[in-house]
Amino acid sequence: MAARKIVLVTGGNGGIGYETVKAFFESKKPYHVFMGSRSLDNAKTAIQKLNKECPDATNEVEPLQVDLTSDESIEAAFKTVQSGPGYIDALINNAGANFDIPHLAGKVSLRESFTNAYDVNVAGTHVMTNTFVPLLLKSNDPRLIFVAGLSQINKAAQSYFPTPPQPAGWPKPKGDFEVIGYRCSKIALNMLMLDWNNKLKADGVKVWSVGPGFLATNLGGVPEKALEMGAKHPSAGGEYSAVWLKEREMNQLERLLYGASPFEINQTRNTPLIIEKDGAFVIEPAKLSNIQPLIVFAGKAAPSLRP
């Protein structure tokens, strides 16, 4: 019987994080998943929901309290995992926060909408990763994933969706949907991913970012508005975060990363478009939303951690 993989998903009690945990929970391969959540009660409630939705699942999900804005909380989570399995095979940095919507509602200042987003999405993620790397390095096949939604700056340059065009004059009309602080922090997260790839390359850690596209999560507290704008279900992000690739596609990806040309792969029907940019590999899967999902691999090592 295959040894179980230990996976830690931050922000695992809702949205993309929940769907990521669910993908591993339902897998036929053995996984033990730590569901990271700021609230232990919220994690326990989410696990109860998982058990109802997936009654035949045989894998394990364990709640883990962790608040990315608190170094003490992150250290406590580290000690919990250290005293349990003592290692992790994958850290999925999914937790994120949007303070742009609260700013529109007058709950935080413009400055706070940025600094709070960077505190959670960048600084908190960096501290989380830095703390858990010792456990990750104990794995014989470690993975480090950053979920960087709406961070594709090349896409934004072509079409600035989901923020609508603005009329001339000042002040601009106050809308009911904004993501600029969140998006800036997620672009910074891509830089953080590249830095961790550089740090851990010699250790054999496979590091990449996952851009799941525009999804109707509760980020910002307005999922209904996101749905109106064409956002898709968070399960799409869960599948990409779990690197849910078919065996045939995985074999083709491995061929590319180990020597086959991108042109050869791109000419294959019904497979992802794979291109190489600045030493990183970008997969553009089927269109799931107005912003096409991207999976960016930093480094030339094929990912194999998938349900």
Number of C-alpha atoms within 10 A of each C-alpha: 5 7 8 14 19 22 24 26 24 28 28 30 29 21 22 29 30 25 24 30 33 25 20 27 24 20 14 11 16 19 23 21 26 23 28 30 25 20 16 16 13 17 25 18 13 19 22 12 12 20 15 11 12 13 9 10 16 16 17 17 22 14 22 26 22 25 23 25 18 16 15 12 16 22 16 16 20 22 13 14 18 15 10 9 11 16 22 27 24 26 24 28 27 26 27 24 19 25 27 28 23 18 18 17 11 10 13 16 15 15 10 17 23 21 17 21 23 24 19 22 28 22 20 22 25 18 17 25 20 11 16 21 19 15 19 23 19 13 17 11 17 25 22 22 23 24 27 30 26 27 24 19 13 9 13 14 9 8 14 13 15 18 14 11 9 8 9 7 7 6 7 9 9 8 10 11 18 20 17 17 22 30 22 17 27 25 18 17 24 24 13 18 24 17 14 20 21 15 11 15 14 8 11 14 25 23 27 26 27 27 24 29 25 26 27 22 22 16 20 18 13 14 17 12 13 20 15 10 18 16 21 20 19 22 21 20 28 23 21 24 28 22 20 19 19 11 11 9 15 18 14 17 23 16 16 21 18 12 8 13 14 17 12 12 19 14 11 11 8 10 20 19 17 21 17 15 11 6 10 14 24 20 18 17 17 13 10 18 17 16 23 17 24 23 21 25 25 24 18 15 16 17 19 17 17 18 19
